[in-house]
Amino acid sequence: MTPFHLRDKVRVLPGGDLLVRVTVFVLGAAFIVVGVAAIVLPGPLTIPPILVGLAIWSLEFAFAQALLERAKGPARAAWTQAKAHPWRTGVVTVGGLALAVAGAVLASKYGLVGQAVNSIKELLA
């Protein structure tokens, strides 16, 4: 164990193994959620956060290592495609980000999130 292996240091503590696994799960899940949320945006923005989340999970979970290996092929193909057409990729990505920002501003201005939450509360009541 080297002084830079924080996971190994935490594992020796009582309950440390569980703490490491939960932390890795939550951190990986956060990146995957960001990637899945980015699916509505055009461009290659979806793949990197999902791959980072899978890479984080693969530190602790065997299933994630298998998923990461399967995802690498399509990710490489998407990266090659994006590099082959940099202007198109840039325009689509910037356009998607602009639409996402505009949607967030409009949703905030008209209180759409609050209305949706209230509607869900009414349905559940």
N, C-alpha and C positions, 0 to 999 in steps of 0.2 A: 504494500500500500504506500503510495507516494503522498506527500502533503497536499497535492492538488486534486485528489480524488474525494471530493466532498461526499459523494454517495456512499463510499466505503466508510467514511467517518460517521455518517449519520446512521448507517446500518448497525453499527455496534451498540448504539444506544437502545434502551428498552423501547420497543415499539418502532424502532428506526426503520426496519424493513417495510412495514406498512406505510410509514410516513413517506418514504422514498417512492413507493409504488403509487400512492395517492397523488403525490406531487407531480410525478411524471405523467400520470393519467390526465390530471386537470390541465397541465401545461400543454400537452399534446392535443387534448380536446379543444382548447381555446384556439389553437392555430387551425384545426380542422373546421371548426365552426366559422372562422373568418373566411376560409377558402370556400366553404359551401355557401356562405352568404354572398360571396363575390360571384357566384354563378350567374346572377342576374346582370352582371357587367360583361360586356363583350371584351374579347381580348384574352391574353394569357395570364390574367391576374388570379385565376382560380387555382391553378396547379401549384405554384410555389408554396403557399401556406399549407396546403394539404400535404405536400411532400415533407415539409418541415414538421408538421404534426405527426406524421407517420414515422419520421426519423426519430423524433423524441420518444414516441411510444416504443419503437423497436429497441430502445435501450433497456426496457424492462419486459416487454411482452413479445413472445415468439410469433403470435398471429400477425403483429404489425410488421415484422421483418418480411414475412411472406407477401403481405399487401404492398409493402414498399418496393419489393423486387418486381411485382407485377405492374406497379404504377410507373416505374422508371422508363419503360419502353414508350408508352404514350407521351410521357413528359418530354423525352428526348425528341420525339417526332414533332411535338408542338413547338419546342424551342427551335428546331431546325426550320420549321415553317415560318416562325416569327422572324428569324434571322434572314431568311430568303426574301422577305418582303418588309423591311424595317419601316418604311413610310406608312404603309397600310396598317401595320401593327400599331404604330405610334398613334395614328389618327383614330383608329378604332378604340384603343385604350384610353386616350385622352377624351374622346367623345363619350365613352361609357362612364368615365369618372365625372364628367361634366353633367351628364344626365342623372347620375346618382346624387350628386350634390344638389342639383335643381329639384329632384324629387324629395330629398330630405328637407330642403328649405320650404317647399310647398306643403309638405306634410306637417311641418312645424307651424307654418303660418295659419293653416286651416284646422289645426288640432286633430288631425286624422288619427294619430296614435291614441290620444285620449278617447276619441269616439269609439275606436275599435275596442279598447279595453273596457269601456262602459258597456258596449254591446255584448261582449263576452261575459261580463259579470251578470248582465240581465238574463242571458241564456242559461247560465249556470244556477241562477237563483230560483 
